[in-house]
Amino acid sequence: MPLITIRDLTIGFRGPPLLDGVSCIIEPGQRIGLLGRNGSGKTTLLKMLSGEVEPDRGEITFAPGIRLALLQQDVPHDVVGRVRDVVATGATHLDDGESSAWRATQRVEQVLARMELPADTEFATLSSGMKRRVLLGRALASEPDVLLLDEPTNHLDVDSITWLEGFLARSSVTLVFVTHDRMFLRKLSSRILEIDRGRLFDWSCDYDTFLRRKEEALAAEEKQNALFDKRLAEEEVWIRQGVK
């Protein structure tokens, strides 16, 4: 059963559509790299999936009981407290009874240990990269079925990026992520979705295969355009000569 079904989704913010009637299905376990030029609508699509932005038209249907978590590009200014407390806010939905409270506490401790986070350090004193790591921990503490990542390697050093790649590769969570980091795409993506001029193209392949197919598609388009230009030029000559 699909985790997420997108049907005829359109949004334009009172201007030309960023997304114009796009549709797709997201299945469990997929690791989807979301590509497109700057301003094409990648972040907007993530925010629509997380419920932060409403589409102009169309619908997004979720599997019953599904949980999503979003790691935004920028670190919010309102996050305060110790690292343990910040991570724990992601597990609040698990804490609705004595046994659930124990489960939430265990979940938080597991995330802190697995992500090697300084539990008792004040969040405000951390580097930008470590803050992002803590916010990822908060997202994972919610036990999401789908993890939405917007430029997850921003502000991270090489060692942190390597750790994140390995961590996510071992995780069973379904990923939808936006990144300009080609190595990150290459190592993690099992499927590529590309936004181009309001349309959503499903390449259904890894990043290297996408690059090859994209190059072939562009070459075919260029050839077709050249043929069109040639025919147009021939017709223009015929028109200028007049009918004989």
Phi and psi in degrees as a GROMACS rama.xvg file:
@    title "Ramachandran Plot"
@    xaxis  label "Phi"
@    yaxis  label "Psi"
@TYPE xy
-61.5212  144.394  PRO-2
-76.5703  -40.3755  LEU-3
-137.58  135.358  ILE-4
-123.822  122.536  THR-5
-107.373  125.963  ILE-6
-126.926  120.417  ARG-7
51.0742  46.0986  ASP-8
-80.6303  128.244  LEU-9
-135.94  136.002  THR-10
-152.468  140.86  ILE-11
-142.498  -6.36977  GLY-12
49.9381  47.2821  PHE-13
63.7678  21.4075  ARG-14
-135.299  -163.442  GLY-15
-57.3471  141.604  PRO-16
-60.2753  128.96  PRO-17
-72.1521  -42.4983  LEU-18
-126.918  129.86  LEU-19
-126.041  88.0062  ASP-20
68.6707  42.3917  GLY-21
-88.8804  151.812  VAL-22
-141.896  146.535  SER-23
-170.21  169.565  CYS-24
-125.759  137.5  ILE-25
-113.33  121.923  ILE-26
-100.04  157.746  GLU-27
-59.3738  139.945  PRO-28
84.8763  -6.3428  GLY-29
-74.7349  147.941  GLN-30
-120.29  100.191  ARG-31
-102.581  120.005  ILE-32
-88.5091  122.659  GLY-33
-100.643  113.815  LEU-34
-112.824  162.176  LEU-35
157.074  161.53  GLY-36
-65.3144  161.193  ARG-37
-58.3225  132.18  ASN-38
83.0452  7.34353  GLY-39
-79.8098  -16.6762  SER-40
118.32  12.6677  GLY-41
-64.7578  -52.1194  LYS-42
-64.1367  -37.3077  THR-43
-60.5174  -40.9955  THR-44
-64.3771  -42.6407  LEU-45
-59.7555  -41.5478  LEU-46
-69.6064  -31.195  LYS-47
-69.2018  -38.7523  MET-48
-64.2261  -36.2378  LEU-49
-83.2722  -8.44657  SER-50
91.2667  3.46617  GLY-51
-76.51  -26.4287  GLU-52
-127.813  136.983  VAL-53
-96.6297  136.98  GLU-54
-72.1038  157.874  PRO-55
-71.4287  -34.8914  ASP-56
-153.944  157.365  ARG-57
95.7412  -177.381  GLY-58
-147.779  154.068  GLU-59
-120.176  121.79  ILE-60
-110.273  131.679  THR-61
-110.416  147.573  PHE-62
-62.274  147.089  ALA-63
-56.9124  132.254  PRO-64
78.243  5.02063  GLY-65
-67.2588  142.367  ILE-66
-118.004  134.193  ARG-67
-120.125  148.885  LEU-68
-135.324  140.067  ALA-69
-118.193  127.628  LEU-70
-102.22  110.841  LEU-71
-77.8686  166.036  GLN-72
-62.3153  -45.9259  GLN-73
-102.726  149.971  ASP-74
-78.3914  122.73  VAL-75
-61.3177  148.15  PRO-76
-84.0533  -10.3704  HIS-77
-98.1834  9.98278  ASP-78
-86.5331  119.985  VAL-79
-137.099  164.042  VAL-80
107.886  -179.311  GLY-81
-72.9761  158.759  ARG-82
-56.9912  -42.737  VAL-83
-59.0406  -41.3763  ARG-84
-67.8151  -38.7835  ASP-85
-64.3481  -46.8078  VAL-86
-62.6634  -37.7886  VAL-87
-64.4743  -26.6702  ALA-88
-64.187  -20.6422  THR-89
-76.6347  -17.944  GLY-90
-107.491  14.8735  ALA-91
-63.1773  -31.1864  THR-92
-69.0085  -16.4847  HIS-93
-84.0988  -15.0281  LEU-94
-98.9246  79.5661  ASP-95
-130.418  27.5466  ASP-96
174.078  173.253  GLY-97
-61.3674  -49.0824  GLU-98
-67.1073  -35.6262  SER-99
-69.163  -36.0273  SER-100
-62.3584  -40.984  ALA-101
-63.7438  -42.0584  TRP-102
-62.8923  -41.921  ARG-103
-63.7581  -42.7757  ALA-104
-62.8015  -42.923  THR-105
-63.335  -40.3205  GLN-106
-61.9754  -44.8934  ARG-107
-62.3617  -44.9055  VAL-108
-64.0127  -37.4423  GLU-109
-63.3807  -44.3103  GLN-110
-63.7453  -44.4292  VAL-111
-58.3648  -42.5428  LEU-112
-72.0901  -46.8602  ALA-113
-65.3205  -33.3246  ARG-114
-96.9723  2.49629  MET-115
54.3546  51.836  GLU-116
-97.7048  142.537  LEU-117
-77.3386  90.8443  PRO-118
-54.2652  -39.715  ALA-119
-99.0236  7.33872  ASP-120
-83.31  142.832  THR-121
-69.5067  131.995  GLU-122
-56.3021  -40.7617  PHE-123
-63.1109  -22.5661  ALA-124
-87.7097  -5.25595  THR-125
-80.9984  159.051  LEU-126
-70.059  163.97  SER-127
-58.9106  -41.3045  SER-128
-63.5314  -43.0811  GLY-129
-70.1718  -33.322  MET-130
-60.8413  -42.1925  LYS-131
-62.8587  -37.6853  ARG-132
-65.2313  -40.2934  ARG-133
-64.8871  -41.7177  VAL-134
-65.9826  -33.7399  LEU-135
-65.0735  -40.1984  LEU-136
-60.5665  -40.4753  GLY-137
-61.4531  -41.3787  ARG-138
-64.3992  -42.4944  ALA-139
-71.339  -27.2159  LEU-140
-63.8622  -22.3226  ALA-141
-78.4248  -0.758793  SER-142
53.0067  57.1788  GLU-143
-72.4982  149.111  PRO-144
-82.2097  -31.7321  ASP-145
-129.992  127.725  VAL-146
-109.983  121.808  LEU-147
-102.55  121.709  LEU-148
-121.383  122.719  LEU-149
-108.683  105.69  ASP-150
52.1501  61.543  GLU-151
-66.064  -20.7882  PRO-152
-92.768  -0.487346  THR-153
-57.7202  134.398  ASN-154
70.4284  7.48519  HIS-155
-97.2686  143.526  LEU-156
-81.9445  175.355  ASP-157
-60.6221  -42.7597  VAL-158
-63.5979  -39.9786  ASP-159
-67.9607  -37.8226  SER-160
-65.0325  -42.9225  ILE-161
-60.9731  -42.7554  THR-162
-62.4396  -44.9859  TRP-163
-62.702  -42.7243  LEU-164
-58.3  -46.5299  GLU-165
-65.9558  -41.0915  GLY-166
-61.5923  -48.709  PHE-167
-69.8989  -34.233  LEU-168
-64.2014  -32.89  ALA-169
-83.453  -15.4763  ARG-170
-79.9971  150.329  SER-171
-94.6709  -0.509644  SER-172
-68.0002  144.252  VAL-173
-74.7725  132.924  THR-174
-115.396  139.207  LEU-175
-129.773  116.818  VAL-176
-138.95  147.597  PHE-177
-110.219  129.594  VAL-178
-158.178  149.593  THR-179
-97.4494  0.479358  HIS-180
-83.4824  103.203  ASP-181
-65.884  -35.5074  ARG-182
-66.4816  -38.6759  MET-183
-61.1955  -44.9491  PHE-184
-59.7531  -44.9695  LEU-185
-63.4912  -38.6187  ARG-186
-80.4067  -27.9892  LYS-187
-110.797  -33.4484  LEU-188
-74.7422  134.978  SER-189
-110.54  -8.0328  SER-190
-152.494  140.955  ARG-191
-116.168  127.692  ILE-192
-111.887  131.124  LEU-193
-121.697  127.612  GLU-194
-94.7698  124.255  ILE-195
-144.702  114.175  ASP-196
52.8114  45.9175  ARG-197
85.882  -7.69186  GLY-198
-106.057  157  ARG-199
-115.793  117.29  LEU-200
-104.772  126.991  PHE-201
-100.599  107.551  ASP-202
-86.3362  -17.3868  TRP-203
47.6413  49.2881  SER-204
-158.778  173.036  CYS-205
-77.746  177.422  ASP-206
-67.4405  -42.1808  TYR-207
-63.9652  -41.1485  ASP-208
-65.6462  -38.0131  THR-209
-58.6729  -46.2678  PHE-210
-59.0168  -42.7592  LEU-211
-66.8776  -46.5684  ARG-212
-66.1424  -37.3411  ARG-213
-64.1038  -42.7354  LYS-214
-62.5653  -41.572  GLU-215
-64.7839  -40.1954  GLU-216
-66.3576  -40.4203  ALA-217
-66.3301  -38.233  LEU-218
-64.7337  -40.7319  ALA-219
-66.4281  -39.2626  ALA-220
-65.6418  -40.6698  GLU-221
-63.9851  -40.5582  GLU-222
-64.1044  -42.3157  LYS-223
-64.2964  -41.0661  GLN-224
-64.7455  -38.8115  ASN-225
-64.7936  -39.4474  ALA-226
-65.7565  -40.4106  LEU-227
-62.9072  -44.5481  PHE-228
-62.3221  -38.5175  ASP-229
-63.9609  -45.3983  LYS-230
-65.1839  -38.7135  ARG-231
-63.1557  -40.7013  LEU-232
-65.5264  -39.9951  ALA-233
-64.6917  -40.3494  GLU-234
-66.5267  -36.4794  GLU-235
-64.2931  -41.2311  GLU-236
-62.0719  -43.1779  VAL-237
-62.4597  -42.483  TRP-238
-64.7105  -41.5634  ILE-239
-67.4525  -31.8214  ARG-240
-73.6647  -28.234  GLN-241
85.1096  165.82  GLY-242
-77.1421  132.012  VAL-243
